[in-house]
Amino acid sequence: MWIARQARRALTTTMAEWIAPASPAGAGNGQHGKMRADFQNSVDAIGKSLELLTARIDRPAVERKLAEFNAMSEDPGFWSDRNRAQAVMRRRQSLADSLEMLDSLQGEFDDIIALIELAESEADEELLEEVVSTLDELQARAGKMELEALLSGEADANDAFLEINAGAGGTESCDWAMMLARMYEKWARRRGYEIETIAANRDGEAGYKSVTMKVIGKHAFGWLKSESGVHRLVRNSPFDSNSRRHTSFSSVTVYPVVDDSIEIEINPADLRVDTFRASGAGGQHVNKTDSAVRLTHIPSGIVVTSSEKSQHQNRAICLAALRSKLYEIELNRRNEQMQEIHSQKGDAGWGNQIRSYVLTPYRLVKDLRTQIETSDTQAVLDGDLDEFMASVLARNATGRAGNK
């Protein structure tokens, strides 16, 4: 960005002039030199973030889309379909927020440059030290904005459906599937998202054979989409009387919740609806009605289930999930990924994993796509996933190879 580059050049000249009078061998020179380096590193980082943000947020295109949404909202019949209108207004607000975010960051950056020049002209070292703190805060915020700007896909702002299926490993993998479900629930809570279990198929001994959750919050799909794939766990088995080491696999699939602003047509003739009894706790609490619903989309072979609510609600949930899966397949076609989403992740077993979680004989979580790793396995299992997700987003934004 031209303004950011000019500001950095001006600041470099200003700081060079500021430290020039200092004694070459004096302590003050070293202090000034360190402060100058801190200033320059922060300014370079913020300037780079501004350039990348400007490149990713195409202002003319955003302004044209905002004008289009504004014209739609002025149509007398716009609010006749309230759900669709609300979806459009959410998209409009998201675009407006992106421009406001960029302008605010640029304005604060320009103000800091002016403060540095003022402090230098008055030889005010106290003010310069304050500016260092302000620069650090602004740099952190710029980095966060830069990362969020990566969430610019067509459905990135949407809520998400998250499916976990136990793979090779029997009861071990079912328990691992439950551990993953808890990990994502903790991650969602940390971000202030809501999370709702809409279908769960429990193993007779422990954990889940499969579970489907809905994650509700801005950019839920944008963040979670990097989690699609096979997750591998290595640990001493709690189900082995000899506590031997076992390897377990579970697959994760993420697809966006499709709002009413996106048209996905489903022919009722293409659907097969089966009802069955939802699994209960047993005894007096056993489910005695066929309230659970299994919906099969015959042309694609997609099967979705819901077993948490009434039959009427379960049918609605299944239709919403089916629309979302069909939409995700369409998105993949647009990206020249012609296989269906459930074939992208591969079998839940050796050779297809995207991330390994090793709890014994050492502790390590490693993403096999980006090589990001940490020995703090408990923090990851407690939902500290942002670094892993961010690394995949950043990698994909640079145009490197896609997910395994």
C-alpha positions in Angstrom: 0.0 0.0 0.0 1.5 3.3 -1.1 0.6 5.2 2.1 2.0 2.6 4.4 5.2 2.4 2.4 5.6 6.2 2.5 4.9 6.3 6.2 7.6 3.7 6.8 10.1 5.7 4.7 9.3 8.8 6.6 9.7 7.0 9.9 13.0 5.5 9.0 14.3 9.0 8.2 12.8 10.5 11.4 14.4 7.8 13.6 17.7 8.1 11.9 17.8 11.8 12.6 16.6 11.2 16.2 19.5 8.9 17.1 22.2 10.7 15.2 23.2 13.1 17.9 23.7 10.3 20.5 27.2 9.4 21.6 28.5 6.6 19.4 29.9 4.7 22.4 27.5 5.9 25.0 24.8 3.9 26.8 22.2 6.2 25.4 23.1 5.2 21.8 22.4 1.6 22.6 19.1 2.4 24.2 18.1 4.6 21.3 19.3 2.0 18.8 17.2 -0.7 20.4 14.1 1.6 20.5 14.7 2.5 16.8 14.8 -1.2 15.9 11.6 -1.9 17.9 9.9 1.0 16.1 11.1 -0.2 12.7 10.1 -3.8 13.2 6.6 -2.9 14.4 6.1 -0.3 11.6 7.3 -2.8 9.0 4.9 -5.5 10.3 1.9 -3.2 10.5 2.7 -1.8 7.0 2.9 -5.3 5.6 -0.4 -6.2 7.2 -2.0 -3.1 5.7 -0.7 -4.0 2.3 -2.0 -7.6 2.5 -5.4 -6.4 3.9 -5.8 -3.9 1.0 -4.9 -6.6 -1.5 -7.4 -9.1 0.0 -10.2 -6.5 0.5 -10.9 -5.3 -3.0 -12.5 -1.9 -2.1 -14.1 -1.2 -5.5 -15.6 -4.7 -5.6 -16.8 -4.4 -2.0 -18.3 -1.0 -2.6 -20.2 -2.2 -5.7 -21.6 -5.1 -3.7 -22.6 -2.8 -0.9 -24.4 -0.6 -3.4 -26.2 -3.7 -4.8 -27.3 -4.7 -1.3 -28.4 -1.2 -0.5 -30.6 -1.1 -3.6 -32.1 -4.5 -2.7 -33.0 -3.3 0.8 -34.8 -0.3 -0.7 -37.1 -2.6 -2.7 -40.6 -2.5 -1.1 -40.9 -6.3 -1.3 -37.4 -6.9 0.2 -38.7 -7.8 3.7 -41.5 -10.0 2.5 -39.1 -13.0 2.9 -37.7 -12.1 6.3 -35.2 -14.9 6.6 -33.7 -14.1 3.2 -33.6 -10.4 3.9 -31.8 -11.0 7.2 -29.3 -13.2 5.5 -28.6 -10.5 2.9 -28.3 -7.8 5.6 -25.8 -10.0 7.5 -23.6 -10.2 4.3 -23.9 -6.5 3.8 -22.8 -5.8 7.4 -19.9 -8.1 7.0 -18.6 -6.2 3.9 -19.2 -2.9 5.6 -17.2 -4.1 8.6 -14.3 -5.1 6.5 -13.9 -1.6 5.0 -14.4 0.1 8.4 -11.7 -2.2 9.9 -9.2 -1.3 7.1 -9.9 2.4 7.4 -9.6 2.4 11.2 -6.3 0.5 11.1 -4.9 2.9 8.5 -6.0 5.9 10.5 -4.5 4.7 13.7 -1.2 3.9 11.9 -1.0 7.4 10.4 -1.7 8.9 13.9 1.2 6.9 15.4 3.6 8.0 12.7 2.6 11.6 13.4 3.1 11.1 17.2 6.6 9.7 16.6 7.5 12.7 14.5 6.1 15.0 17.2 8.1 13.2 19.9 11.3 13.4 17.9 10.9 17.1 17.1 10.5 17.8 20.9 13.0 15.2 22.0 10.3 13.7 24.2 11.6 10.2 25.1 8.6 9.6 27.5 6.2 10.0 24.6 8.3 7.8 22.4 8.2 5.0 25.0 4.4 5.3 25.1 4.3 5.0 21.4 6.2 1.8 21.6 3.4 0.3 23.7 0.8 1.6 21.3 2.7 0.2 18.3 2.8 -3.3 20.0 -0.9 -3.3 20.5 -1.7 -2.1 17.0 0.7 -4.7 15.6 -1.1 -7.5 17.4 -4.5 -6.2 16.2 -3.2 -5.8 12.6 -2.0 -9.4 12.7 -5.4 -10.6 13.9 -7.2 -8.5 11.2 -4.9 -9.9 8.5 -5.8 -13.5 9.6 -9.5 -12.8 9.7 -9.2 -11.3 6.2 -8.3 -14.8 5.0 -11.8 -15.8 5.9 -13.1 -14.5 2.6 -14.6 -17.6 1.0 -18.2 -17.6 -0.2 -19.5 -19.4 2.8 -16.7 -18.6 5.4 -19.0 -16.3 7.4 -21.6 -19.0 7.9 -22.4 -21.4 10.7 -21.0 -24.9 10.3 -22.0 -28.5 10.6 -19.3 -30.7 12.0 -19.4 -34.5 11.7 -17.0 -36.9 13.5 -16.9 -40.6 12.6 -14.9 -43.2 14.4 -12.5 -45.1 12.1 -10.0 -47.9 12.4 -9.5 -48.9 16.1 -12.8 -50.1 17.4 -13.8 -48.9 20.9 -10.5 -46.9 21.0 -11.6 -44.8 18.0 -15.1 -44.3 19.4 -13.6 -42.9 22.5 -11.3 -40.8 20.4 -14.3 -39.5 18.5 -15.8 -38.4 21.8 -12.5 -36.7 22.8 -12.6 -34.8 19.5 -16.2 -33.7 20.0 -15.3 -32.4 23.4 -12.2 -30.6 22.0 -14.3 -28.8 19.4 -17.0 -27.9 21.9 -14.3 -26.3 24.2 -12.8 -24.5 21.1 -16.3 -23.2 20.2 -17.0 -22.0 23.8 -13.6 -20.2 23.9 -14.6 -18.2 20.8 -18.1 -17.4 22.1 -19.8 -19.7 19.7 -22.9 -21.8 20.4 -22.7 -25.5 19.7 -25.5 -28.0 19.5 -25.4 -31.8 19.1 -28.0 -32.7 16.5 -27.3 -36.5 16.1 -25.2 -39.0 18.0 -24.6 -42.7 17.5 -23.0 -44.0 20.7 -20.8 -47.0 20.9 -22.0 -49.8 23.2 -18.8 -49.6 25.3 -17.6 -46.0 25.1 -17.7 -42.9 23.0 -19.3 -42.2 19.6 -19.5 -44.2 16.5 -20.5 -40.9 14.9 -21.7 -37.5 16.0 -22.9 -34.4 14.2 -22.8 -30.9 15.8 -23.9 -27.5 14.6 -21.5 -24.6 15.5 -23.2 -21.2 15.5 -21.1 -18.0 15.2 -19.6 -15.6 12.7 -17.0 -17.3 10.6 -17.6 -20.7 12.2 -17.2 -22.5 8.9 -14.3 -20.3 7.8 -12.3 -21.4 10.9 -13.5 -25.0 11.1 -13.1 -26.0 7.4 -9.4 -26.6 8.0 -10.3 -29.4 10.4 -11.7 -31.7 7.7 -9.6 -34.9 7.5 -8.4 -37.8 9.5 -7.1 -37.2 13.1 -4.8 -39.8 14.6 -4.3 -40.5 18.3 -1.5 -42.5 19.9 -1.8 -43.3 23.6 -1.7 -46.0 26.3 -5.2 -47.6 26.0 -7.5 -47.2 29.0 -9.4 -50.2 27.6 -6.4 -52.5 27.5 -5.8 -54.4 30.8 -2.1 -54.2 30.0 -2.2 -50.5 29.2 -0.5 -51.1 25.9 0.0 -48.4 23.3 -2.8 -48.1 20.7 -3.3 -46.0 17.6 -6.8 -44.7 16.8 -8.3 -42.8 14.0 -11.4 -40.6 13.6 -12.5 -38.5 10.6 -13.8 -35.0 10.8 -16.0 -33.4 8.1 -17.0 -29.7 8.1 -19.5 -28.1 5.8 -21.3 -24.7 5.9 -24.9 -24.1 7.1 -26.6 -22.7 4.0 -28.7 -19.6 4.7 -31.8 -18.6 2.8 -29.8 -16.3 0.5 -28.4 -19.3 -1.3 -30.7 -21.3 -3.5 -30.3 -25.1 -3.4 -33.2 -27.0 -5.0 -34.1 -30.5 -3.7 -36.6 -32.6 -5.5 -38.8 -34.4 -3.0 -38.9 -37.4 -5.3 -35.1 -37.8 -4.8 -35.5 -38.3 -1.1 -36.0 -41.5 1.0 -37.1 -40.8 4.6 -36.7 -43.5 7.3 -37.8 -43.1 10.9 -36.4 -45.1 13.8 -36.1 -44.9 17.6 -33.5 -42.6 18.9 -31.2 -44.3 21.4 -32.0 -43.5 25.0 -30.6 -44.0 28.4 -32.6 -47.2 29.0 -35.1 -48.1 31.7 -37.9 -45.7 32.2 -36.2 -43.2 29.9 -36.0 -45.4 26.8 -37.3 -43.8 23.7 -40.5 -45.6 22.7 -41.4 -43.6 19.6 -39.9 -43.5 16.1 -38.8 -39.8 16.4 -35.4 -40.0 14.8 -35.1 -39.4 11.1 -32.7 -40.7 8.4 -32.8 -38.8 5.1 -31.2 -40.3 2.0 -30.6 -38.2 -1.1 -30.8 -40.9 -3.8 -28.9 -39.1 -6.6 -25.8 -38.3 -4.5 -26.0 -41.1 -1.9 -25.7 -38.5 0.9 -27.3 -39.7 4.2 -28.1 -37.4 7.1 -29.7 -38.2 10.4 -31.1 -36.3 13.4 -32.2 -38.0 16.6 -32.3 -35.3 19.3 -35.7 -33.7 18.9 -39.3 -34.4 17.7 -39.8 -36.1 14.3 -40.9 -32.8 12.7 -37.9 -31.0 14.0 -35.6 -33.8 13.0 -36.9 -33.7 9.4 -36.2 -29.9 9.2 -32.7 -30.4 10.6 -32.0 -33.2 8.1 -33.2 -31.0 5.2 -30.9 -28.2 6.3 -27.9 -30.5 6.6 -28.6 -32.0 3.2 -28.8 -28.5 1.6 -25.5 -27.6 3.2 -23.8 -30.8 1.9 -25.1 -30.3 -1.6 -23.9 -26.6 -1.5 -20.5 -27.7 -0.3 -20.2 -30.1 -3.2 -21.1 -27.2 -5.6 -18.4 -25.1 -4.0 -15.9 -27.9 -4.6 -17.0 -28.1 -8.2 -16.3 -24.4 -8.6 -12.9 -24.9 -7.2 -12.3 -27.7 -9.7 -12.5 -30.4 -7.0 -14.9 -32.7 -8.6 -15.1 -35.4 -6.0 -17.8 -35.3 -3.4 -16.9 -33.9 0.1 -17.1 -37.3 1.8 -14.5 -38.7 -0.5 -12.0 -35.9 0.0 -11.0 -36.9 3.5 -10.2 -40.5 2.5 -10.6 -43.5 4.8 -10.2 -43.0 8.5 -7.0 -44.9 8.8 -3.3 -44.9 8.0 -2.0 -42.6 5.3 -4.8 -40.1 5.3 -4.3 -38.2 8.5 -4.0 -34.5 8.6 -2.9 -34.2 12.3 -1.4 -36.5 14.8 -1.9 -36.4 18.6 0.8 -38.4 20.4 0.3 -38.8 24.2 2.9 -41.5 24.7 5.9 -42.2 24.8 6.2 -38.4 24.4 3.7 -35.6 24.0 3.2 -33.9 20.6 0.4 -32.6 18.4 1.6 -32.0 14.8 -0.3 -30.8 11.8 1.1 -32.8 8.8 0.1 -30.2 6.3 1.8 -27.2 7.8 4.3 -28.8 10.2 3.0 -26.7 13.0 3.5 -28.6 16.3 3.3 -28.2 20.1 4.1 -30.4 23.1 1.3 -28.9 25.1 -1.2 -31.7 24.1 -3.6 -30.9 27.0 -4.1 -27.3 25.8 -4.9 -28.6 22.3 -7.4 -31.1 23.7 -8.9 -28.3 25.7 -9.7 -26.4 22.5 -6.5 -24.3 21.9 -6.7 -24.9 18.1 -6.4 -21.3 16.6 -2.7 -21.6 15.7 -3.3 -24.9 13.8 -6.4 -23.4 12.0 -4.6 -20.2 11.2 -1.6 -22.0 9.7 -3.8 -23.9 7.2 -5.7 -20.7 6.3 -2.4 -18.8 5.7 -1.0 -21.7 3.7 -4.0 -21.9 1.5 -4.1 -18.1 0.9 -0.5 -18.3 -0.5 -1.6 -20.7 -3.2 0.3 -23.7 -2.0 -1.0 -27.2 -2.3 -4.4 -28.1 -1.0 -5.3 -30.2 2.0 -4.3 -33.8 2.0 
